[in-house]
Amino acid sequence: DAKTTQPPSMDCAEGRAANLPCNHSTISGNEYVYWYRQIHSQGPQYIIHGLKNNETNEMASLIITEDRKSSTLILPHATLRDTAVYYCSRGYQKVTFGTGTKLQVIP
Amino acid sequence: SAVISQKPSRDICQRGTSLTIQCQVDSQVTMMFWYRQQPGQSLTLIATANQGSEATYESGFVIDKFPISRPNLTFSTLTVSNMSPEDSSIYLCSVGPGGFGNTEAFFGQGTRLTVV
């Protein structure tokens, strides 16, 4: 989805927080923001989702700006196993995917 | 949650032929979705498969090329017709968010198609 954009790649030191930004400036009022990751072209793995409020689960935190035009996925303590392509997505009944960010966690 | 099984997991096909991909879900769902992921690219939605009605295709995808069946609430097929090397991709089946968006979408492991 060309309307959901992400930086193509990022590096993060192991043990540090990884902050992955996403721009979804044309998101509709009822569309959720979802984050998935994909490792070695397997099926996408769900991470977290939210509508307006910030969300946290055992994997990550999701920060959504007040105007909902952008969001940030935070992996609090990145490990080598977090190396993957991260997709910011949006949807209500169907999900459309953003361009993806390849995150490389460095020892 | 939903468990999605796709068959085949991979295939190598000759150009000009067709391949049908099967998707089985372990629970009844209203909407199923088919995605294509070209090499090195993000996932692109092909169509929504609705039980009891024709599939709804996204811009750039047509029924003649990607016919879809949805015979019941747990099964769907996607056919890639008259294949060319440009159809080499991973094709993924998905069950969309339930509860008006407030749950996750689930994905199968995909079918890796190579057209030679």
Interface residues (C-beta under 8 A of the other chain):
Chain A: D1 N30 E31 Y32 Y34 S41 Q42 G43 P44 Y46 H49 L51 Y87 G91 Y92 Q93 K94 V95 T96 F97 G98 T99 G100
Chain B: I4 M31 F33 Y35 Q37 S42 L43 T44 L45 T48 I90 L92 S94 G96 P97 F100 G101 N102 E104 A105 F106 F107 G108 Q109 G110 R112
